[in-house]
Amino acid sequence: MTFEDAVAKALAFRDERNWAQFHNPKDLAISICLEASELLEAFQWSGGELHVPAKQEYMTEELADVVVYCIYLADALDIDLAKVVSEKIDANAKKYPVDKSWGTSRKYTEL
């Protein structure tokens, strides 16, 4: 399945239920934050463990929820999500050239 197929499937799911009427940008942005918080919850109390394999399925579902709400928000704001993600990566590539950013987590202003 392509990203475009997934977007179409998410929008069709919403439209089949007549839910677009409830999907204003404010509430969708709130929903994105709430779902992202649920994803973050998988790491709560994990100590130094950066990956929690026992919660992989939970994290997968929460990440999908975040992405679906992002699709709905992009639709509500008439944003071509694939296009803006590509443009953002291009912009980041200019700020973080490989020769300066390889293997470092420093911000582009510190490179």
Phi, psi and omega per residue, in radians:
M1 nan 2.355 3.090
T2 -1.491 2.919 3.074
F3 -1.057 -0.723 3.133
E4 -1.081 -0.671 3.077
D5 -1.099 -0.737 3.138
A6 -1.136 -0.699 3.097
V7 -1.080 -0.838 -3.141
A8 -1.057 -0.693 3.138
K9 -1.149 -0.750 3.128
A10 -1.122 -0.757 3.138
L11 -1.181 -0.655 3.100
A12 -1.140 -0.735 3.089
F13 -0.985 -0.847 3.128
R14 -1.077 -0.826 -3.064
D15 -1.182 -0.615 3.099
E16 -1.067 -0.404 -3.108
R17 -1.836 0.035 -3.127
N18 0.989 0.752 -3.105
W19 -1.650 -0.211 -3.113
A20 -0.987 -0.531 -3.135
Q21 -1.070 -0.381 -3.133
F22 -1.691 -0.101 -2.988
H23 -1.700 1.220 3.045
N24 -1.488 2.727 -3.071
P25 -0.955 -0.687 -3.131
K26 -1.068 -0.894 -3.097
D27 -1.185 -0.580 3.090
L28 -1.200 -0.708 3.084
A29 -1.093 -0.709 3.080
I30 -1.081 -0.773 -3.133
S31 -1.082 -0.680 3.091
I32 -1.052 -0.801 3.136
C33 -1.121 -0.725 3.134
L34 -1.115 -0.771 3.133
E35 -1.189 -0.656 3.084
A36 -1.119 -0.622 3.079
S37 -1.141 -0.660 3.087
E38 -1.142 -0.656 3.067
L39 -1.109 -0.768 3.121
L40 -1.100 -0.552 3.138
E41 -1.016 -0.480 3.133
A42 -1.077 -0.415 -3.120
F43 -1.706 -0.138 -3.124
Q44 -1.063 2.336 3.109
W45 1.127 0.395 -3.138
S46 -1.548 0.039 3.139
G47 1.117 -2.323 -3.123
G48 -1.485 0.013 -3.100
E49 -1.264 2.035 -3.101
L50 -1.521 -0.292 3.086
H51 -2.346 2.269 -3.084
V52 -1.970 1.508 -3.055
P53 -0.964 -0.580 -3.116
A54 -1.140 -0.333 -3.113
K55 -1.906 0.312 -3.095
Q56 -1.000 -0.801 -3.122
E57 -1.115 -0.763 3.109
Y58 -1.048 -0.805 -3.129
M59 -1.123 -0.653 3.118
T60 -1.076 -0.795 3.139
E61 -1.135 -0.727 -3.127
E62 -1.201 -0.679 3.083
L63 -1.096 -0.700 3.087
A64 -1.087 -0.711 3.098
D65 -1.054 -0.750 3.124
V66 -1.049 -0.829 -3.100
V67 -1.122 -0.733 3.130
V68 -1.063 -0.791 3.103
Y69 -1.139 -0.574 3.051
C70 -1.126 -0.682 3.080
I71 -1.085 -0.789 -3.140
Y72 -1.128 -0.708 3.122
L73 -1.167 -0.736 3.099
A74 -1.045 -0.714 3.111
D75 -1.133 -0.763 -3.128
A76 -1.111 -0.547 -3.126
L77 -1.684 0.078 -3.116
D78 0.969 0.867 3.127
I79 -1.937 2.270 3.050
D80 -1.388 1.728 -3.005
L81 -1.052 -0.794 -3.141
A82 -1.061 -0.701 -3.128
K83 -1.161 -0.827 -3.082
V84 -1.232 -0.559 3.065
V85 -1.132 -0.779 3.105
S86 -1.063 -0.774 3.121
E87 -1.115 -0.660 3.122
K88 -1.151 -0.711 3.101
I89 -1.116 -0.720 3.088
D90 -1.063 -0.752 3.124
A91 -1.127 -0.737 3.118
N92 -1.148 -0.584 3.105
A93 -1.095 -0.586 3.094
K94 -1.267 -0.659 3.138
K95 -1.317 -0.501 -3.087
Y96 -2.153 1.231 3.113
P97 -1.110 2.525 -3.050
V98 -0.965 -0.752 -3.061
D99 -1.135 -0.388 3.133
K100 -1.793 -0.436 -3.017
S101 -1.851 -0.095 -3.091
W102 -1.010 2.097 3.018
G103 1.308 0.191 3.125
T104 -2.179 2.609 3.119
S105 -1.808 0.203 -3.131
R106 -1.172 2.592 3.094
K107 -1.201 2.660 -3.067
Y108 -0.986 -0.508 3.125
T109 -1.234 -0.243 3.139
E110 -1.818 -0.007 -3.119
L111 -1.400 nan nan
